[in-house]
Amino acid sequence: MAQSRLQQRIKAANDAGRKALIPFLPGGYPDQERFWEEITELDKGGADVIEIGVPFSDPVADGPVVEQASLACIESGVCLEWIIQELTRHRDAIGAEIVLMGYMNPFYQYGLKRFAQDAARAGVAGIIIPDVPLEEAAAFRAELDAVGIDLIALIGLNTPRERMEQYAAVSSGFVYLVSVLGITGARDTLPDKVRGKLAEAREVFDLPLALGFGIKSPEQLDAFGDHLDAVVFGSALIQHIRGGESAASFMERWR
């Protein structure tokens, strides 16, 4: 089976001897104009995949940092349609692959078929949806499959092996392992269970493994060696920008 664009991009990073870097920013943060400047800096700073959050009023998986940033974006008028339109305009200038992460309601409101077609034209490579169980994602997956967009599996430390095998039968792109039992947010340490769950996921999935939630520094990854292929970081990046710094300076420590 041919590898998707996301698989190819992560593999290229691994072949170069490093983990693929997947920074996350809510669409329109810190403001609508500067957002694209920060995306450009993430791209130039070495991002392999850039995850753009679709702001939502009830983000059940997001911690206070991401939630506050997303609510500010909503108040400034950012919505899924704005992200798609602006991404279409900026896509040719961005070398990294683009993944959208959002809750299901905005995609339903947009219309699943219309979204899949517009997202493909905007150059989106993958979608992450934390609040849709496997059994309810089939219709959306069919629309995304038709246009070559990956629907990325999200698993947790409490996801049993049988459930992972069900995800493995339909997943593409990469697997997103949530490193904590809880919401997003930078943490000083990660649970001991992470290493074992990564090893188990490696046995089940024939896809790259990305670790996210709680990541704020490259040193946190030292304990996992070859057990993971990519890393996702969001809250620490938002806090860095909120403190007056730029995405470019944040990326320097990850190179």
C-alpha positions in Angstrom: 0.0 0.0 0.0 1.4 3.4 -1.0 2.4 5.7 1.8 0.4 8.9 2.4 2.0 12.3 2.3 2.1 12.3 6.1 3.8 8.9 6.3 6.4 10.0 3.7 7.1 13.3 5.5 7.6 11.6 8.9 9.7 8.8 7.4 12.0 11.4 5.7 12.6 13.0 9.1 13.4 9.6 10.7 15.7 8.7 7.8 17.6 11.9 8.6 18.1 10.7 12.1 15.5 12.7 14.0 11.9 12.8 15.2 9.4 14.6 13.0 8.3 17.9 14.5 4.6 18.7 14.6 3.9 22.1 16.2 0.3 23.0 17.0 -1.3 26.5 16.8 -5.0 27.4 17.0 -6.1 29.0 13.7 -5.8 32.8 13.9 -3.6 32.9 17.0 -2.3 35.3 18.3 -4.2 37.3 15.7 -5.3 36.7 12.2 -2.4 38.5 10.4 0.4 37.3 12.7 -0.9 33.7 12.6 0.4 33.3 9.1 3.7 34.9 10.0 4.1 32.3 12.9 3.1 29.5 10.5 5.8 30.6 8.1 8.3 30.7 10.9 7.4 27.2 12.1 7.8 26.0 8.5 11.2 27.7 8.1 12.2 26.5 11.6 12.0 22.9 10.7 8.4 21.8 11.2 7.6 18.7 9.2 3.9 18.8 9.8 2.0 21.8 11.1 -1.2 21.1 13.1 -3.8 24.0 12.9 -6.4 23.9 15.6 -10.0 24.7 14.6 -11.3 26.9 17.4 -14.3 25.5 19.2 -16.4 26.8 22.1 -16.4 23.6 24.1 -13.0 22.0 23.6 -13.2 19.0 26.0 -9.7 17.7 25.4 -7.9 21.1 25.7 -6.3 22.5 28.8 -6.5 26.2 29.8 -3.7 27.4 27.6 -5.1 26.0 24.3 -8.7 26.8 25.4 -8.0 30.4 26.2 -6.1 30.8 22.9 -9.0 29.2 20.9 -11.7 31.3 22.6 -9.7 34.4 21.7 -9.6 33.3 18.1 -13.4 32.7 18.1 -13.9 36.2 19.5 -11.8 37.6 16.7 -14.0 35.9 14.1 -11.9 32.8 13.2 -13.9 29.8 12.0 -13.4 26.7 9.9 -14.3 28.5 6.8 -11.8 31.3 7.5 -9.0 28.7 8.0 -9.8 26.9 4.7 -10.0 30.2 2.7 -6.8 31.6 4.2 -5.0 28.2 3.9 -5.9 28.1 0.2 -4.3 31.5 -0.2 -1.1 30.8 1.8 -0.6 27.0 1.0 1.9 27.4 -1.8 4.3 29.3 0.5 4.3 26.5 3.2 6.5 23.5 2.7 5.3 21.5 5.7 2.3 19.2 5.5 -0.8 20.6 7.1 -3.1 18.8 9.5 -6.3 20.3 11.0 -7.3 19.3 14.5 -10.8 20.1 15.6 -14.0 18.9 17.3 -16.7 17.4 15.1 -19.4 20.0 15.3 -17.7 22.6 13.1 -17.1 19.9 10.4 -20.8 18.9 10.5 -21.8 22.5 10.3 -19.6 23.0 7.3 -20.8 19.8 5.6 -18.6 16.7 5.5 -18.4 16.3 1.7 -18.0 20.0 1.1 -15.3 20.2 3.8 -13.4 17.2 2.4 -13.3 18.8 -1.1 -12.4 22.3 0.1 -9.7 20.9 2.5 -8.2 18.9 -0.3 -8.0 22.0 -2.5 -6.4 23.9 0.4 -3.7 21.2 0.6 -4.7 19.6 3.9 -3.1 16.2 4.4 -4.8 15.0 7.5 -7.5 15.5 10.2 -7.6 14.9 13.9 -10.9 14.8 15.7 -10.7 14.0 19.5 -14.5 13.7 20.1 -15.6 11.2 17.5 -15.5 7.5 18.3 -14.4 5.0 15.7 -17.9 3.7 15.0 -19.2 7.2 14.2 -16.4 8.3 11.9 -17.0 6.0 9.0 -19.0 8.5 6.9 -16.4 11.2 7.4 -13.6 8.8 6.7 -15.2 7.8 3.4 -15.4 11.5 2.3 -11.7 12.1 3.3 -10.5 8.9 1.7 -12.1 10.0 -1.6 -9.9 13.1 -1.7 -6.7 11.5 -0.2 -6.9 13.1 3.3 -5.9 10.9 6.3 -8.2 10.6 9.4 -5.6 10.2 12.1 -6.2 7.7 14.9 -6.0 9.2 18.5 -5.3 6.6 21.2 -4.6 7.0 24.9 -2.8 5.3 27.7 -6.0 3.5 28.6 -6.8 2.3 25.1 -6.9 -1.5 25.2 -5.1 -3.6 22.6 -8.3 -4.9 21.0 -9.5 -1.3 20.5 -6.1 -0.3 18.9 -6.5 -3.2 16.5 -9.8 -1.9 15.4 -8.3 1.5 14.7 -5.4 -0.1 12.9 -7.7 -1.7 10.4 -8.9 1.8 9.1 -6.2 4.2 10.1 -3.8 6.2 7.9 -1.2 9.0 8.1 0.1 8.5 11.6 -1.1 7.4 15.1 -1.4 10.1 17.7 -0.7 8.8 21.2 -2.0 11.0 24.0 0.8 10.9 26.7 -1.4 11.7 29.7 -4.9 10.8 31.1 -6.3 14.3 30.9 -6.3 17.5 29.0 -3.6 19.3 27.0 -0.9 21.3 28.7 2.9 21.3 29.1 4.2 19.1 32.0 7.5 18.5 33.6 7.3 14.7 33.5 5.4 12.1 31.5 3.8 9.0 33.0 5.8 5.8 33.1 3.1 4.1 31.1 4.0 6.0 28.0 6.9 3.8 27.0 5.0 0.6 27.4 2.0 2.0 25.4 4.3 3.1 22.6 5.8 -0.3 22.4 2.3 -1.9 22.3 1.2 0.5 19.6 4.3 -0.3 17.6 3.2 -3.9 17.5 -0.3 -3.1 16.4 0.0 -0.3 13.9 2.0 -0.2 10.7 2.1 3.6 10.8 4.4 6.2 12.4 3.8 7.0 16.0 3.5 10.6 17.2 3.5 11.5 20.9 1.5 14.6 22.1 0.0 16.3 25.1 2.3 17.5 27.9 5.4 17.9 25.7 7.5 21.1 26.3 11.1 20.1 25.7 13.2 17.8 23.5 14.7 16.3 26.7 11.4 14.7 27.6 11.8 12.4 24.6 15.2 11.0 25.6 13.5 8.2 27.5 11.6 6.9 24.5 14.4 6.4 21.9 13.1 4.7 18.8 9.7 4.0 20.3 8.2 7.1 18.7 8.6 8.8 15.3 7.2 12.2 15.8 6.3 14.7 18.5 3.4 17.2 18.8 3.7 20.3 21.0 1.1 23.0 21.4 0.7 24.6 24.9 4.4 25.3 25.3 4.5 27.0 21.9 1.4 29.1 22.7 2.9 30.1 26.1 6.2 31.0 24.3 4.4 33.3 21.8 2.1 34.7 24.6 5.3 35.7 26.4 6.3 37.9 23.5 8.6 35.5 21.7 8.3 34.1 18.2 7.7 30.7 16.8 11.2 30.9 15.2 12.9 31.1 18.6 10.8 28.3 20.0 11.8 26.0 17.1 15.6 26.6 17.6 15.8 24.2 20.6 14.1 21.4 18.6 16.5 21.3 15.6 
